[in-house]
Amino acid sequence: MASPSEVFARFPLDQDGSEAIASHRQTIAQIIRGEDPRLLAIVGPCSIHDPKAALEYAEKLAVFAKEVEDQLFVVMRTYFEKPRTVGGWKGLILDPDMDGSYDIEGGISLARSLLVEITHMGLPVGCEVLDPIIVQYIDDLISWSSIGARTTESQVHRNLASGLSVPVGFKNSTSGELINAVYAVKSARSNASFIGMDKDGASKIFRTTGNDLGHLILRGGDDGPNYYEDDVEHARDLMVQEGLLPAIVVDCSHANSRKDHHRQKRVLRSIVDQVRWGERSIRGFMLESNLFEGCQRIGDDPADLIYGVSVTDPCIGWDETVRILRRAHGILKDRTQDAPEL
């Protein structure tokens, strides 16, 4: 298999792209620290399976992002790996042909080439970090990352997060428990040592200095949503108790929307209302959005799939995405910096 350095050479990132990513990372870091009052808006498909549709979506999002940039800093959700509780398609990197052939090397090349193109559009990108080896092939292109609900408790992923050069969000567990995600944020702040693969494909011991840009992602749980005011206050208090800067991103999908993509706008409305009335621990939100709404099953022939429709979780369509983000932008624009708390 080609080393990260060999794949970098095939799909290089030029100086302009590197400078743009450095700027994006700095902006996101300022938002997470509360130094930039804007909200982080992580918007995009549940998972990317069609490069053509992904690029069309990115082109639209890059234009729209400029319209709302005074209140929202938009990051495109570019998820290429999908954790599975039981089984199913595991994402573009592991199975790009969607037929169980697992052309992983081809998937890595495809993912990297997509990220390079999206970066050249001026859009920052965010990925879920799942495989600790795969991230070595794309980490220079990422401006934000997340650790999923199923891997937040993993020491491997906590160590990995401690060495990433980007802000990292840890999701609460699928049960809805928060404390393990809070502990993950705290753990990632500390230095760590672990065995990994370097850019030339050699096994190396990595020593990290810790990541102080970890934050909590509320995604709901088995008992229901956790984006309401009491839930956010509880999460904020837990982080403060552990000596952490309370920085929270709310996932509008998953259990928070009760797996109904139409409910994502309800979650966003609550988030904006809380921010408007002075809840400063909320740093951003996540929306699952695609060119067209809904989802579809992967059949025997991937060529039969409907263009621009998710093959994993259902998403809202582009028109709905623009509508609710414009509404959120308008409400946020009207807020005062020192809005009173109820």
Buried (B, 14 or more C-beta within 10 A) or exposed (E): EBBBEBBBEEBEBEEEBBEBBEEBBEBBBBBBBEEBEBBBBBBBBBBBBBBEBBBBBBBBBBEBBEEBEEBBBBBBBBBBBBBEEEEEBBBBBBBBEBEEEBBBBBBBBBBBBBBBBBBBBBBBBBBBBBBBEBBBBBBBBBBBBBBBBBBBBBEEBBBBBBBBBBBBBBBBBBEBBBEBBBBBBBBBBEEBEBEBBBBEBEEEEBEBEBBBBBBBBBBBBEEEBBBBEEBBBBBBEBBEEEEBBBBBBBBBBBBBBEEEBEBBBBBBBBBBEBBBEBBBBBBBBBBBBBBBBEBBEBEEEBEEBEEBBBBBBBBBBBEBBBEBBEBBBEBBEEBEEEBEEE
